[in-house]
Amino acid sequence: MAEVVSVRFRTAGKLYYFDPLEFDIKKGDHVIVETARGMEYGTVIGERREVAEENIVRPLKPIIRIATQEDDEKEADNLAVREEAYKICKEKIAKHALPMKLVEAEYTFDRKKLMFYFTADNRIDFRELVKDLAAVFKTRIELRQIGVRDEIKLLGGVGMCGREFCCHSYLHEFAPVSIKMAKEQNLSLNPANVSGVCGRLMCCLKNEEETYEELNKTMPGVGDSVKTNDGYNGEVVSINVLRQKVRVVIEIKDEKEIREYNASELYFKKNAKKDKEVLSEEDRKALELLEKQEQEDIIETEREQEEELRDIIGTDKPHSNNDKKHFDKKNDSSKSFNKQGKKDRKDWKDGKQDKSKSDNKKGGNPAQKGGKNYHNNRRESRPRHNGEE
């Protein structure tokens, strides 16, 4: 066990463990810590506590000091200066006619690095842009491409519920969301009703998933045949999961009547499959696209967490065993590599090595193909690598 405090560097940002040493640190205090990208100004989120060794990345970096009034003023100045950096970078992007949308500029506390976050549909060759920015700001420049969810998390806003976005207010990590969650909560499967401002499935669908799953165990589905406690047979026309109420059509003396019952007052056989909502072809395709994008976002989020961990802690080791398991599962290609390696060796032995394969082996790093050498690799959906000067 080790004693730690949790620190975050932006609103609803990821939490990192630091050694509190002998400082009298309380929740809400601002502290100065050293990260892999330089000195950073963070906020303590929880009181000091003990955590298991397997949940800690060693060596555990210490708190340098509790922030002074001078540190608070310097951080406020950094926030003001980054607005000017944002404007300059936006002008440079327009000058180079690059198809990218600048989201935010961010200085490290010691101003030894200036980071720009942007979104784009395709990979961008921003080498000349980085050179221009480095000439203007005289510091280390980093451009990082982010996804649409990360963009909304940084910018913030108000959702359709009238409250601030979950990801910007308190949700420090994105959780996988699926269409199944919307079905479980009896929501309309219209893509406009289940997707947020970012165009992805709403994160809040995850909040009540377990509650609805538990409540639905005692509820019939719409269209199910049931027997009521007063002796009638009927068909379910609607349900209210939270109130545990069911509206049933029953027949009394050749006349149909709708009555409302508690779920506990009905006898029925739970159907394994619920009737699917009738969807238009357009909505069906839109929902399939949302699910595909969700899977891509899960992979990208895990990749982004690894990059952020290296950025803050300065290590390739995942922050927890769970992170390592998910990340390795999505990105481990050792098996396919070994199989391909055996095949290539056999081809060489037989004198049948294909020239295209040989070229691909030599140019295995996408950043070096065509004689180029820059950090702008791209995965199937969107690139996430950094460009530094």
Sequence and secondary structure as in RCSB ss.txt:
>XXXX:A:sequence
MAEVVSVRFRTAGKLYYFDPLEFDIKKGDHVIVETARGMEYGTVIGERREVAEENIVRPLKPIIRIATQEDDEKE
ADNLAVREEAYKICKEKIAKHALPMKLVEAEYTFDRKKLMFYFTADNRIDFRELVKDLAAVFKTRIELRQIGVRD
EIKLLGGVGMCGREFCCHSYLHEFAPVSIKMAKEQNLSLNPANVSGVCGRLMCCLKNEEETYEELNKTMPGVGDS
VKTNDGYNGEVVSINVLRQKVRVVIEIKDEKEIREYNASELYFKKNAKKDKEVLSEEDRKALELLEKQEQEDIIE
TEREQEEELRDIIGTDKPHSNNDKKHFDKKNDSSKSFNKQGKKDRKDWKDGKQDKSKSDNKKGGNPAQKGGKNYH
NNRRESRPRHNGEE
>XXXX:A:secstr
 EEEEEEESSTT   EEEB TT    TT EEEEEETTEEEEEEE S  EEE GGGS SS  BEEEE  HHHHHHH
HHHHHHHHHHHHHHHHHHHHHT   EEEEEEE TTSSEEEEEEE SS    HHHHHHHHHHH SEEEEEE  HHH
HHHHH  B TTSSB HHHHT  S     HHHHHHTT    HHHHB TTSSB GGGGTTHHHHHHHHTT   TT E
EEETTS EEEEEEEETTTTEEEEEEEETTEEEEEEEEGGGEE    SS       HHHHHHHHHHHHHHHHHHHH
HHHHHHHHHHHHT  SS SSHHHHHHHHHHH  HHHHHHHHHHHHHHHHHT   HHHHHHHHT SGGGGGG   S
    SS    EEE 
